[in-house]
Structure formats: structure tokens, C-alpha cells
């Protein structure tokens, strides 16, 4: 399921990152790697704040939909 459907506060493992190669590289530079853990901290109006590799990162709905957990 996409990250946008994950419940808040629960740790999820990233199974796949979709999109163009450029998008995948961008997300990997932020710390989103396959097999890595990600936790949704807050979701406001489709935008999300997530905890990945001990850092909080804000991403938009479009990017979050490309991250499968």
C-alpha cells in the first residue's frame, strides 16, 4: 500500500519506490531506501511529516504515493 494509507505512529518497512529514476534518486537522497523503516508522524491536507533514519521530513501526497510500504 502507498505511504499515504499508512497509520500514524506505526513503523512500516519500505517495500518499493516507484516513479521515474530521477524521483527515486531524490527520495533515496532523503533517506527513503527499500528495506528502510518509515513512520508517519502527522498528515495534514495530504502532506505528510514522516520519520525516516532519525530525521523528520515533510513530503507531499504525490511523493508519498510513490513510496510503497
DSSP file (Angstrom, degrees, kcal/mol; ACC not computed):
  #  RESIDUE AA STRUCTURE BP1 BP2  ACC     N-H-->O    O-->H-N    N-H-->O    O-->H-N    TCO  KAPPA ALPHA  PHI   PSI    X-CA   Y-CA   Z-CA
    1    1 A X              0   0    0      0, 0.0    68,-3.1     0, 0.0     5,-0.0   0.000 360.0 360.0 360.0 153.2    0.0    0.0    0.0
    2    2 A X  B >   -A   68   0A   0     66,-0.2     3,-1.9    67,-0.2     4,-0.3  -0.333 360.0-111.9 -70.7 156.6    1.2    3.6   -0.5
    3    3 A X  G >  S+     0   0    0     64,-2.2     3,-1.4    61,-1.2    62,-0.2   0.785 113.4  69.9 -58.9 -28.9    2.6    5.5    2.4
    4    4 A X  G 3  S+     0   0    0     60,-0.4    -1,-0.3     1,-0.3    61,-0.1   0.737  99.2  49.3 -63.3 -21.2   -0.4    7.8    2.3
    5    5 A X  G <  S+     0   0    0     -3,-1.9    -1,-0.3     2,-0.1    -2,-0.2   0.474  86.1 111.4 -96.0  -3.5   -2.6    4.9    3.6
    6    6 A X  S <  S-     0   0    0     -3,-1.4     2,-0.2    -4,-0.3     6,-0.0  -0.402  72.9-111.5 -71.8 147.2   -0.2    4.0    6.5
    7    7 A X    >   -     0   0    0      1,-0.1     3,-1.2    -2,-0.1    33,-0.5  -0.504  36.0 -99.3 -80.8 149.3   -1.5    4.6   10.0
    8    8 A X  T 3  S+     0   0    0      1,-0.2    33,-0.2    -2,-0.2    -1,-0.1  -0.371 101.6  15.3 -68.2 140.9    0.1    7.3   12.1
    9    9 A X  T 3  S+     0   0    0     31,-2.8     2,-0.5     1,-0.2    -1,-0.2   0.318  95.7 115.4  83.8  -8.5    2.7    6.3   14.7
   10   10 A X    <   -     0   0    0     -3,-1.2    30,-0.6    30,-0.2     2,-0.3  -0.818  65.6-126.6-100.0 132.1    3.2    2.8   13.3
   11   11 A X  E     -C   39   0B   0     -2,-0.5     2,-0.3    28,-0.2    28,-0.2  -0.595  30.6-172.9 -77.3 132.9    6.6    1.8   11.8
   12   12 A X  E     -C   38   0B   0     26,-2.6    26,-2.7    -2,-0.3     2,-0.4  -0.918  21.0-127.1-124.6 150.7    6.5    0.5    8.3
   13   13 A X  E     -C   37   0B   0     56,-0.4     2,-0.5    -2,-0.3    24,-0.2  -0.820  26.8-120.8 -96.2 137.5    9.1   -1.1    6.1
   14   14 A X        +     0   0    0     22,-2.8    21,-3.1    -2,-0.4    55,-0.3  -0.662  32.8 175.3 -78.4 122.5    9.6    0.4    2.6
   15   15 A X        -     0   0    0     53,-2.9     2,-0.3    -2,-0.5    54,-0.2   0.782  62.2  -2.6 -97.9 -33.9    9.0   -2.3    0.0
   16   16 A X  E     -B   68   0A   0     52,-1.5    52,-3.1    17,-0.1     2,-0.5  -0.989  51.2-147.8-159.4 148.1    9.2   -0.4   -3.2
   17   17 A X  E     -B   67   0A   0     -2,-0.3    50,-0.2    50,-0.2     2,-0.1  -0.986  25.8-166.5-121.4 121.1    9.8    3.1   -4.5
   18   18 A X        +     0   0    0     48,-3.0     2,-0.2    -2,-0.5    48,-0.1  -0.326  36.5  64.0 -98.8-179.3    8.0    4.0   -7.8
   19   19 A X  S    S-     0   0    0     -2,-0.1    -2,-0.1     4,-0.1    44,-0.0  -0.467  87.7 -24.3 102.7-174.1    8.3    6.8  -10.3
   20   20 A X     >  -     0   0    0     -2,-0.2     4,-2.3     1,-0.1     3,-0.2  -0.247  63.9-107.6 -69.5 161.4   11.0    8.0  -12.7
   21   21 A X  H  > S+     0   0    0      1,-0.2     4,-2.4     2,-0.2     5,-0.2   0.871 121.0  55.8 -57.9 -39.0   14.6    7.3  -11.9
   22   22 A X  H  > S+     0   0    0      1,-0.2     4,-1.9     2,-0.2    -1,-0.2   0.895 108.2  47.5 -61.2 -42.1   15.1   11.0  -11.0
   23   23 A X  H  > S+     0   0    0     -3,-0.2     4,-2.5     2,-0.2    -2,-0.2   0.902 110.4  52.1 -66.5 -42.5   12.4   10.7   -8.4
   24   24 A X  H  X S+     0   0    0     -4,-2.3     4,-2.4     1,-0.2    -2,-0.2   0.923 109.9  48.6 -60.4 -45.2   13.8    7.5   -7.0
   25   25 A X  H  X S+     0   0    0     -4,-2.4     4,-2.0     2,-0.2    -1,-0.2   0.895 110.5  51.7 -62.7 -40.0   17.2    9.1   -6.6
   26   26 A X  H  X S+     0   0    0     -4,-1.9     4,-1.1     2,-0.2    -2,-0.2   0.933 111.6  45.9 -62.0 -46.9   15.7   12.2   -4.9
   27   27 A X  H  X>S+     0   0    0     -4,-2.5     5,-2.4     1,-0.2     4,-0.6   0.878 111.3  52.7 -65.4 -37.4   13.8   10.1   -2.4
   28   28 A X  H ><5S+     0   0    0     -4,-2.4     3,-0.8     1,-0.2    -1,-0.2   0.863 104.4  56.1 -65.2 -35.0   16.9    7.9   -1.7
   29   29 A X  H 3<5S+     0   0    0     -4,-2.0    -1,-0.2     1,-0.2    -2,-0.2   0.781 105.3  52.8 -67.8 -24.8   18.9   11.1   -1.0
   30   30 A X  H 3<5S-     0   0    0     -4,-1.1    -1,-0.2    -3,-0.3    -2,-0.2   0.608 129.9 -96.8 -82.3 -13.1   16.3   12.0    1.6
   31   31 A X  T <<5S+     0   0    0     -3,-0.8     2,-1.1    -4,-0.6    -3,-0.2   0.415  80.0 135.6 113.2   0.1   16.8    8.5    3.3
   32   32 A X      < +     0   0    0     -5,-2.4     2,-0.3    -6,-0.1    -1,-0.2  -0.709  28.6 159.9 -83.9 100.2   13.9    6.6    1.7
   33   33 A X    >   -     0   0    0     -2,-1.1     3,-2.4     4,-0.1   -19,-0.3  -0.916  48.9 -93.7-122.7 149.6   15.5    3.3    0.8
   34   34 A X  T 3  S+     0   0    0     -2,-0.3   -19,-0.2     1,-0.3     3,-0.1  -0.396 115.4  21.6 -61.0 129.6   14.0   -0.1    0.1
   35   35 A X  T 3  S+     0   0    0    -21,-3.1    -1,-0.3     1,-0.4   -20,-0.1   0.262  98.9 122.9  93.2 -10.2   14.0   -2.1    3.4
   36   36 A X    <   -     0   0    0     -3,-2.4   -22,-2.8   -22,-0.1    -1,-0.4  -0.407  63.9-111.3 -82.0 160.9   14.3    1.0    5.5
   37   37 A X  E     -C   13   0B   0    -24,-0.2    16,-0.5    -2,-0.1     2,-0.3  -0.708  32.0-178.5 -94.7 143.4   11.8    1.9    8.2
   38   38 A X  E     -CD  12  52B   0    -26,-2.7   -26,-2.6    -2,-0.3     2,-0.4  -0.997   7.3-165.5-140.9 137.3    9.5    4.9    7.9
   39   39 A X  E     -CD  11  51B   0     12,-2.0    12,-3.2    -2,-0.3     2,-0.6  -0.988  20.9-130.5-125.7 129.9    6.9    6.2   10.5
   40   40 A X  E     + D   0  50B   0    -30,-0.6   -31,-2.8   -33,-0.5    10,-0.2  -0.691  25.6 177.2 -78.9 121.2    4.1    8.7    9.7
   41   41 A X  E     -     0   0B   0      8,-2.9     2,-0.3    -2,-0.6     9,-0.2   0.865  64.8 -12.3 -90.0 -44.3    4.3   11.4   12.3
   42   42 A X  E     - D   0  49B   0      7,-1.8     7,-3.0   -34,-0.0     2,-0.4  -0.989  51.3-155.5-157.4 150.7    1.4   13.6   11.0
   43   43 A X  E     + D   0  48B   0     -2,-0.3     2,-0.5     5,-0.2     5,-0.2  -0.970  16.1 176.0-134.2 118.9   -0.7   14.1    7.9
   44   44 A X  E >  S- D   0  47B   0      3,-2.5     3,-1.9    -2,-0.4    -2,-0.0  -0.964  70.5 -25.2-127.8 115.6   -2.3   17.4    7.1
   45   45 A X  T 3  S-     0   0    0     -2,-0.5    16,-0.2     1,-0.3     3,-0.1   0.815 125.2 -49.6  55.9  34.6   -4.2   18.0    3.9
   46   46 A X  T 3  S+     0   0    0      1,-0.4    -1,-0.3    14,-0.1     2,-0.2   0.074 117.0 109.9  92.9 -25.0   -2.4   15.2    2.1
   47   47 A X  E <   -D   44   0B   0     -3,-1.9    -3,-2.5    13,-0.2    -1,-0.4  -0.585  55.3-153.5 -81.8 149.6    1.0   16.4    3.0
   48   48 A X  E     -DE  43  59B   0     11,-3.1    11,-2.6    -5,-0.2     2,-0.5  -0.930  20.0-151.1-129.8 148.0    2.9   14.2    5.5
   49   49 A X  E     -DE  42  58B   0     -7,-3.0    -8,-2.9    -2,-0.4    -7,-1.8  -0.985  30.9-178.9-111.4 122.3    5.6   14.5    8.1
   50   50 A X  E     -DE  40  57B   0      7,-3.0     7,-2.9    -2,-0.5     2,-0.6  -0.870  27.4-132.3-124.4 155.2    7.5   11.3    8.4
   51   51 A X  E     +DE  39  56B   0    -12,-3.2   -12,-2.0    -2,-0.3     2,-0.4  -0.934  34.6 163.8-107.2 116.6   10.3   10.0   10.5
   52   52 A X  E >   -DE  38  55B   0      3,-2.8     3,-1.0    -2,-0.6   -14,-0.1  -0.992  67.2  -9.5-138.1 127.9   13.0    8.2    8.5
   53   53 A X  T 3  S-     0   0    0    -16,-0.5    -1,-0.1    -2,-0.4     3,-0.1   0.914 128.5 -54.6  51.1  49.9   16.5    7.4    9.7
   54   54 A X  T 3  S+     0   0    0      1,-0.2     2,-0.4    -3,-0.1    -1,-0.2   0.721 118.9 105.8  59.6  25.4   16.1    9.5   12.8
   55   55 A X  E <   -E   52   0B   0     -3,-1.0    -3,-2.8   -24,-0.0     2,-0.5  -0.985  66.7-131.9-131.8 144.8   15.1   12.6   10.8
   56   56 A X  E     -E   51   0B   0     -2,-0.4     2,-0.4    -5,-0.2    -5,-0.2  -0.847  29.5-178.2 -96.3 130.4   11.7   14.2   10.3
   57   57 A X  E     -E   50   0B   0     -7,-2.9    -7,-3.0    -2,-0.5     2,-0.5  -0.986  20.4-142.5-131.8 136.5   10.9   15.0    6.7
   58   58 A X  E     +E   49   0B   0     -2,-0.4     2,-0.3    -9,-0.2    -9,-0.2  -0.865  27.3 173.3 -98.0 128.9    7.9   16.7    5.1
   59   59 A X  E     -E   48   0B   0    -11,-2.6   -11,-3.1    -2,-0.5     2,-0.1  -0.951  27.8-114.4-133.2 155.2    6.7   15.3    1.8
   60   60 A X     >  -     0   0    0     -2,-0.3     4,-2.4   -13,-0.2     5,-0.2  -0.329  32.6-104.8 -82.5 167.7    3.7   15.9   -0.4
   61   61 A X  H  > S+     0   0    0      1,-0.2     4,-2.2     2,-0.2   -57,-0.2   0.879 118.7  57.3 -59.9 -40.1    1.0   13.5   -1.3
   62   62 A X  H  4 S+     0   0    0      1,-0.2     4,-0.5     2,-0.2    -1,-0.2   0.916 111.3  41.4 -60.5 -44.7    2.4   12.9   -4.8
   63   63 A X  H >4 S+     0   0    0      1,-0.2     3,-1.2     2,-0.2     4,-0.5   0.903 112.7  54.6 -68.8 -41.3    5.7   11.8   -3.4
   64   64 A X  H >< S+     0   0    0     -4,-2.4   -61,-1.2     1,-0.3     3,-1.0   0.832 101.2  59.6 -63.4 -32.3    4.2    9.7   -0.6
   65   65 A X  T 3< S+     0   0    0     -4,-2.2    -1,-0.3     1,-0.2    -2,-0.2   0.712  99.6  57.9 -68.6 -19.3    2.1    7.8   -3.1
   66   66 A X  T <  S+     0   0    0     -3,-1.2   -48,-3.0    -4,-0.5     2,-0.7   0.596  90.0  82.7 -84.9 -11.9    5.3    6.6   -4.8
   67   67 A X  E <   - B   0  17A   0     -3,-1.0   -64,-2.2    -4,-0.5     2,-0.5  -0.845  68.0-159.6 -98.9 114.5    6.5    5.0   -1.6
   68   68 A X  E      AB   2  16A   0    -52,-3.1   -53,-2.9    -2,-0.7   -52,-1.5  -0.804 360.0 360.0 -98.0 131.1    5.1    1.5   -1.1
   69   69 A X              0   0    0    -68,-3.1   -56,-0.4    -2,-0.5   -67,-0.2   0.340 360.0 360.0-119.0 360.0    5.1    0.0    2.4
